[in-house]
Amino acid sequence: MIPEHLRYVSTHEWLDPKTGKVGITDPAQEQLGDMVFVEFPEVGSEFAKGERFGSVESVKSVSDCYLPVSGKVVAINEDLLEAPEILNQDPYEKGWLIKIEIKNPAEIDELMSAADYDKFVKEEAGEH
């Protein structure tokens, strides 16, 4: 399930253009497996589009997280510090990683729609 109201990038992060929340996608958490740790940036940090802002660690590997658009971190999801498995259970609602103040709203237009991302995931997996 890929929510229609979000925008996506090829590194498997999503952005909610209305709230500024950023997270990892369901296909990403599925591939990574059981989450055990989340590395967050400092609130107040600023990042350019595509810049690494943190990472998620699963029992299998560590995966860097990249910002879909330029922005300033205004909040982190502190629930994930105690319960990183929320990323596996609910990656689009309770499992958001950070909330940003979007610097350049025009960058949102460069992101993938849900349909585009779904197609991208299938192509990446070798499905057609």
N, CA and C of each residue as an Amber inpcrd file, in Angstrom:
protein
   384
   0.8370000  -1.1930000   0.0000000   0.0000000   0.0000000   0.0000000
   0.8810000   1.2560000   0.0000000   0.6540000   2.0900000  -0.9860000
   1.4420000   3.3150000  -1.1250000   0.4700000   4.5050000  -1.0840000
   0.4720000   5.2580000   0.0250000  -0.4800000   6.3700000   0.1600000
  -0.3580000   7.4090000  -0.9570000  -1.5190000   7.7890000  -1.4910000
  -1.5970000   8.7290000  -2.6130000  -1.1610000  10.1470000  -2.2550000
  -1.3800000  10.5730000  -1.0130000  -1.1340000  11.9810000  -0.6520000
   0.3430000  12.2950000  -0.4000000   1.1890000  11.2500000  -0.3860000
   2.6180000  11.4610000  -0.1270000   3.4010000  11.5340000  -1.4330000
   4.6340000  12.0200000  -1.3470000   5.5530000  12.0590000  -2.4880000
   6.7690000  11.2260000  -2.1330000   7.4380000  10.6690000  -3.1390000
   8.4690000   9.6560000  -2.9290000   9.7560000   9.9510000  -3.6910000
  10.8590000   9.3480000  -3.2050000  12.1410000   9.4450000  -3.8970000
  12.7070000   8.0330000  -4.0950000  13.6540000   7.9180000  -5.0210000
  14.2030000   6.6090000  -5.3860000  15.0020000   5.9490000  -4.2590000
  15.3640000   6.7290000  -3.2300000  16.0690000   6.1550000  -2.0790000
  15.0840000   5.6280000  -1.0280000  13.8010000   5.5980000  -1.3780000
  12.7240000   4.9940000  -0.5770000  12.3330000   5.7910000   0.6660000
  12.4350000   7.1090000   0.5720000  11.8510000   7.9640000   1.6060000
  10.5830000   8.5780000   1.0460000   9.6950000   8.9790000   1.9620000
   8.4730000   9.6800000   1.5680000   8.4230000  11.0380000   2.2580000
   7.6500000  11.9240000   1.6640000   7.4190000  13.2600000   2.2190000
   5.9300000  13.5430000   2.1810000   5.4120000  14.0690000   3.2810000
   4.0450000  14.5750000   3.2820000   4.1610000  16.0840000   3.0460000
   3.8020000  16.5560000   1.8340000   3.9660000  17.9730000   1.5130000
   3.1610000  18.9160000   2.4180000   2.0740000  18.4210000   3.0180000
   1.2440000  19.2660000   3.8840000   1.8330000  19.4580000   5.2790000
   2.3780000  18.3620000   5.8510000   2.8720000  18.4210000   7.2400000
   4.3950000  18.5540000   7.3360000   5.1090000  18.2180000   6.2600000
   6.5700000  18.2310000   6.2970000   7.1630000  16.9800000   6.9290000
   6.3280000  15.9780000   7.2080000   6.8540000  14.7320000   7.7910000
   7.5770000  13.9210000   6.7200000   8.6510000  13.2500000   7.1480000
   9.4700000  12.4180000   6.2720000   9.6270000  11.0530000   6.9280000
   9.5990000   9.9950000   6.1240000   9.8000000   8.6470000   6.6590000
  10.3300000   7.7340000   5.5870000  10.4330000   6.4430000   5.9320000
  10.8280000   5.4570000   4.9320000   9.5780000   4.7160000   4.4780000
   9.6220000   4.2030000   3.2610000   8.4430000   3.5690000   2.6840000
   8.2390000   2.1410000   3.1890000   7.0550000   1.6390000   2.9480000
   6.7330000   0.2670000   3.3180000   7.6500000  -0.7280000   2.6030000
   7.8740000  -0.5890000   1.2740000   8.8120000  -1.5170000   0.6310000
  10.2170000  -1.4640000   1.2530000  10.6530000  -0.2930000   1.7000000
  11.9760000  -0.1580000   2.3220000  12.0330000  -0.8960000   3.6530000
  11.0370000  -0.6940000   4.5130000  11.0720000  -1.3590000   5.8230000
  10.9390000  -2.8650000   5.6540000  10.1900000  -3.2840000   4.6350000
  10.0100000  -4.7100000   4.3760000  11.3370000  -5.3490000   3.9800000
  12.0820000  -4.6650000   3.1280000  13.3720000  -5.1620000   2.6670000
  14.4130000  -5.1690000   3.7950000  14.3720000  -4.1490000   4.6490000
  15.3470000  -4.0450000   5.7300000  15.1110000  -5.0500000   6.8510000
  13.8650000  -5.3510000   7.1180000  13.5550000  -6.2920000   8.2020000
  13.3180000  -5.5670000   9.5190000  13.4150000  -6.2920000  10.6170000
  13.0800000  -5.7660000  11.9440000  14.0100000  -4.6240000  12.3600000
  13.4210000  -3.4630000  12.6080000  14.1880000  -2.2770000  12.9940000
  14.6250000  -2.3640000  14.4570000  15.8810000  -1.9510000  14.6990000
  16.3980000  -1.9880000  16.0680000  16.9170000  -0.6320000  16.5540000
  17.1620000   0.3040000  15.6390000  17.7200000   1.5990000  16.0470000
  17.4840000   2.6490000  14.9640000  17.2600000   3.9020000  15.3850000
  17.1230000   5.0270000  14.4590000  18.1010000   6.1190000  14.8840000
  18.8790000   6.6030000  13.9330000  19.7850000   7.7320000  14.1810000
  19.1100000   8.9860000  13.6310000  18.8930000   9.9500000  14.5160000
  18.2160000  11.1900000  14.1340000  19.1950000  12.3600000  14.0340000
  18.8300000  13.3710000  13.2300000  19.6010000  14.6080000  13.2340000
  19.1690000  15.4740000  14.4180000  19.9280000  16.5110000  14.7100000
  19.5460000  17.4760000  15.7360000  18.3770000  18.3220000  15.2200000
  17.4200000  18.6240000  16.0800000  16.3630000  19.5640000  15.7270000
  17.0500000  20.9060000  15.4650000  16.6590000  21.5650000  14.3760000
  17.2960000  22.8190000  13.9930000  18.3170000  22.6490000  12.8820000
  18.7280000  21.3860000  12.6250000  19.6690000  21.1170000  11.5350000
  19.0040000  21.4150000  10.1920000  19.8100000  21.8840000   9.2400000
  19.2940000  22.1280000   7.8930000  20.0080000  21.2230000   6.9130000
  19.2450000  20.7120000   5.9430000  19.7870000  19.7900000   4.9460000
  19.2990000  20.1790000   3.5570000  20.1670000  19.9490000   2.5790000
  19.7870000  20.1620000   1.1880000  19.0480000  18.9270000   0.6900000
  18.3000000  19.0980000  -0.3740000  17.6060000  17.9840000  -1.0140000
  18.6260000  16.8860000  -1.3370000  18.3010000  15.6470000  -0.9650000
  19.1670000  14.5180000  -1.2630000  20.2830000  14.2920000  -0.2660000
  20.3880000  15.1670000   0.7370000  21.4550000  15.0330000   1.7270000
  21.0520000  14.0160000   2.8060000  22.0440000  13.2710000   3.3170000
  21.8050000  12.2880000   4.3710000  21.4390000  13.0270000   5.6590000
  20.3470000  12.5900000   6.3010000  19.9500000  13.2250000   7.5610000
  19.9790000  12.2730000   8.7510000  20.1630000  10.9970000   8.5020000
  20.1730000  10.0170000   9.5820000  20.2190000   8.6240000   9.0040000
  19.9020000   7.6390000   9.8390000  19.8900000   6.2580000   9.3490000
  18.9220000   5.4170000  10.1770000  18.5730000   4.2790000   9.5970000
  17.7670000   3.2910000  10.3030000  18.5710000   1.9980000  10.3020000
  18.5350000   1.3130000  11.4420000  19.2900000   0.0710000  11.5700000
  18.3160000  -1.0710000  11.8320000  18.4760000  -2.1130000  11.0320000
  17.6610000  -3.3110000  11.2310000  18.5770000  -4.4430000  11.6680000
  17.9870000  -5.5900000  11.9150000  18.8000000  -6.7450000  12.2850000
  19.7160000  -7.1490000  11.1310000  19.3600000  -6.7650000   9.9080000
  20.1350000  -7.1290000   8.7190000  21.2030000  -6.1080000   8.3480000
  20.8840000  -4.8020000   8.4380000  21.8110000  -3.7890000   7.9330000
  21.4790000  -2.4000000   8.4540000  22.3500000  -1.4580000   8.0960000
  22.1130000  -0.0420000   8.3920000  21.8650000   0.6490000   7.0620000
  20.8400000   1.4800000   7.0110000  20.5060000   2.1730000   5.7790000
  20.4230000   3.6750000   6.0400000  21.1500000   4.4460000   5.2300000
  21.0930000   5.9020000   5.3550000  19.7470000   6.4180000   4.8800000
  19.3250000   7.5450000   5.4500000  18.0820000   8.1980000   5.0580000
  18.4240000   9.5550000   4.4480000  17.7600000   9.8810000   3.3560000
  18.0510000  11.1060000   2.6090000  16.8110000  11.9890000   2.5390000
  17.0420000  13.2860000   2.6210000  15.9290000  14.2270000   2.6140000
  15.3660000  14.4080000   1.1920000  14.0490000  14.2240000   1.0110000
  13.4420000  14.3730000  -0.3170000  13.4910000  15.8120000  -0.8550000
  13.4300000  16.7960000   0.0450000  13.4930000  18.2200000  -0.3340000
  14.3300000  18.9530000   0.7100000  14.8250000  20.1150000   0.3480000
  15.6000000  20.9220000   1.2940000  14.7200000  21.3640000   2.4510000
  15.3020000  21.3640000   3.6570000  14.5020000  21.7880000   4.7890000
  15.2650000  21.8360000   6.0890000  14.5660000  22.3450000   7.0860000
  15.0990000  22.4700000   8.4450000  14.3140000  21.5190000   9.3410000
  15.0170000  20.7290000  10.1270000  14.3770000  19.7650000  11.0240000
  13.7070000  20.5200000  12.1740000  12.3890000  20.3370000  12.3100000
  11.6520000  21.0060000  13.3870000  11.1890000  20.0230000  14.4680000
  11.2400000  18.7080000  14.1570000  10.8530000  17.6950000  15.1450000
  11.4100000  16.3400000  14.7270000  11.6560000  15.4890000  15.7270000
  11.9970000  14.0920000  15.4660000  10.9350000  13.2340000  16.1560000
  10.7520000  12.0360000  15.6430000   9.7560000  11.1330000  16.2240000
  10.3960000  10.3740000  17.3900000  10.2950000  10.9510000  18.5750000
  10.9450000  10.3870000  19.7530000  10.3990000   9.0140000  20.1450000
   9.1870000   8.6790000  19.6950000   8.6330000   7.3480000  19.9780000
   9.5370000   6.2490000  19.4200000  10.2290000   6.5470000  18.3220000
  11.0830000   5.5430000  17.6800000  12.3560000   5.2580000  18.4710000
  12.7310000   6.1720000  19.3690000  13.9120000   5.9320000  20.2140000
  13.6630000   4.7400000  21.1280000  12.4520000   4.6530000  21.6520000
  12.0790000   3.5540000  22.5520000  11.5430000   2.3380000  21.8050000
  10.9210000   2.5820000  20.6460000  10.2510000   1.4870000  19.9270000
  10.4790000   1.6060000  18.4150000  11.7130000   1.3180000  17.9410000
  11.9950000   1.4380000  16.5010000  11.1450000   0.5110000  15.6320000
  10.5630000  -0.5260000  16.2490000   9.7240000  -1.4560000  15.4880000
   8.4580000  -0.7950000  14.9370000   8.1160000   0.3880000  15.4440000
   6.9670000   1.1380000  14.8890000   7.1830000   1.3700000  13.3950000
   8.4520000   1.5180000  12.9700000   8.7600000   1.6850000  11.5480000
   8.2540000   0.5030000  10.7330000   8.3340000  -0.6950000  11.2870000
   7.8450000  -1.8790000  10.5910000   6.3280000  -1.9650000  10.6170000
   5.7460000  -1.5730000  11.7380000   4.3050000  -1.7220000  11.9250000
   3.4920000  -0.6610000  11.1930000   4.0100000   0.5640000  11.1250000
   3.2050000   1.6670000  10.5940000   4.1130000   2.7480000   9.9870000
   4.7810000   2.4340000   8.8490000   5.7810000   3.3580000   8.3040000
   5.2210000   4.6980000   7.8270000   3.9240000   4.7710000   7.5490000
   3.3760000   6.0180000   7.0020000   2.6640000   6.9190000   8.0120000
   2.2750000   6.3750000   9.1410000   1.5470000   7.1950000  10.1140000
   2.3950000   7.3980000  11.3730000   2.3950000   6.4000000  12.2470000
   3.1320000   6.5240000  13.5110000   4.6410000   6.4190000  13.3220000
   5.0870000   5.8600000  12.1870000   6.5090000   5.6140000  11.9650000
   7.2590000   6.7020000  11.2130000   6.7250000   7.9160000  11.1830000
   7.4760000   9.0030000  10.5330000   8.7850000   9.2250000  11.2850000
   9.8110000   9.7040000  10.5810000  11.1250000   9.9030000  11.1930000
  11.3180000  11.3290000  11.7050000  11.2060000  12.2910000  10.7860000
  11.4160000  13.6950000  11.1440000  10.3380000  14.5600000  10.5150000
  10.2040000  15.7470000  11.0530000   9.3100000  16.7390000  10.4720000
  10.1850000  17.9270000  10.0990000  10.0050000  18.4130000   8.8650000
  10.8270000  19.5270000   8.4060000   9.9820000  20.7330000   8.0180000
  10.6510000  21.8630000   8.0400000  10.1020000  23.0820000   7.4670000
  10.6740000  23.1020000   6.0520000   9.8030000  22.9710000   5.0610000
  10.2440000  22.8690000   3.6640000  10.7810000  24.2220000   3.1890000
  12.0240000  24.2220000   2.7010000  12.6800000  25.4630000   2.2660000
  12.2470000  25.9110000   0.8700000  12.1180000  24.9480000  -0.0380000
  11.8170000  25.2780000  -1.4260000  10.6590000  24.4050000  -1.9180000
   9.4170000  24.8920000  -1.7790000   8.2500000  24.0870000  -2.1610000
   8.2740000  23.6130000  -3.6220000   8.9870000  24.2980000  -4.4940000
   9.0700000  23.8810000  -5.9000000   9.7280000  22.5060000  -6.0390000
  10.5720000  22.1270000  -5.0670000  11.2280000  20.8180000  -5.1220000
  10.2280000  19.6660000  -4.9970000   9.0860000  19.9130000  -4.3960000
   8.0590000  18.8760000  -4.2360000   7.6160000  18.3610000  -5.6030000
   7.5530000  19.2630000  -6.5940000   7.1200000  18.8740000  -7.9400000
   8.0650000  17.8830000  -8.6030000   9.3010000  17.7910000  -8.1140000
  10.2890000  16.8820000  -8.6940000  10.1820000  15.4680000  -8.1220000
   9.3600000  15.2790000  -7.0900000   9.2430000  13.9740000  -6.4330000
   8.2480000  13.0760000  -7.1600000   8.3620000  11.7730000  -6.9060000
   7.4580000  10.8040000  -7.5290000   6.0930000  10.7850000  -6.8490000
   5.0730000  10.5770000  -7.6660000   3.7290000  10.3460000  -7.1320000
   3.6710000   8.9010000  -6.6360000   2.5750000   8.5330000  -5.9870000
   2.4040000   7.1560000  -5.5140000   2.4630000   6.1720000  -6.6780000
   1.8110000   6.5060000  -7.7940000   1.8100000   5.6180000  -8.9670000
   3.2190000   5.4750000  -9.5430000   3.9460000   6.5800000  -9.6220000
   5.3200000   6.5420000 -10.1360000   6.2100000   5.6970000  -9.2250000
   6.0390000   5.8670000  -7.9250000   6.8650000   5.1170000  -6.9700000
   6.5370000   3.6290000  -7.0410000   5.2640000   3.2920000  -7.1410000
   4.8430000   1.8950000  -7.2470000   5.4960000   1.2490000  -8.4690000
   5.4810000   1.9660000  -9.5860000   6.1040000   1.4810000 -10.8180000
   7.6190000   1.3150000 -10.6090000   8.2500000   2.2930000  -9.9730000
   9.6870000   2.2500000  -9.6980000  10.0490000   1.0160000  -8.8570000
   9.2870000   0.7580000  -7.7990000   9.5440000  -0.3780000  -6.9110000
   9.4290000  -1.6930000  -7.6810000   8.4160000  -1.8020000  -8.5290000
   8.2230000  -3.0280000  -9.3180000   9.3670000  -3.2270000 -10.3050000
   9.8050000  -2.1360000 -10.9420000  10.9270000  -2.2380000 -11.8900000
  12.2020000  -2.6100000 -11.1610000  12.4190000  -2.0190000  -9.9830000
  13.6120000  -2.3080000  -9.1990000  13.6530000  -3.7770000  -8.7790000
  12.4810000  -4.3410000  -8.5290000  12.3760000  -5.7380000  -8.1040000
  12.3840000  -6.6970000  -9.2950000  12.4080000  -6.1390000 -10.4970000
  12.4300000  -6.9620000 -11.6950000  11.0610000  -7.4030000 -12.1670000
  10.0210000  -6.7900000 -11.5770000   8.6450000  -7.1110000 -12.0150000
   8.2590000  -6.1160000 -13.0990000   7.3170000  -6.5160000 -13.9490000
   6.8770000  -5.5780000 -15.0110000   5.3850000  -5.4650000 -15.0550000
